[in-house]
Amino acid sequence: MIKKQSFAEAFAELEAITEWFEKGDVDLDEGLKKFERGLVLAKMCKEKLGEVENKVIELKKKFNNEA
């Protein structure tokens, strides 16, 4: 079972993976695992940002209707 991470945790892990790749001298097998994990993390972050964006839109609509 995959632990549910906060956006900050997922983003930090994604940054660490990116830095690992930027160092060069990458092991192919490890790189493939990290790449796959990075895709999962990127998807999680994108979904969370979408949720937040939808909430902001809802709040703006509510605020505009009350004003």
Residue, then its C-alpha position, 0 to 999 in steps of 0.5 A: m500500500i502506498k502512503k498518502q503524501s502531502f503535496a509538500e512531501a511529494f514535491a520534495e521527493l520529486e525534486a530529490i529525484t530530479e537532482w539525482f538525475e542531474k548529477g549524471d552517472v546514473d545507474l540504468d536500473e535505478g534510473l528507471k525506478k526513479f523515473e517511474r516514481g517521478l511520474v507517479l509523484a508528478k501525477m499526484c502533484k498535478e491532481k492536488l493542484g487541480e483540486v486546489e484550483n477547483k476549490v479556489i474557483e468555488l470560493k471565488k464564485k461564492f464570494n462574488n455571489e455574496a458581494 
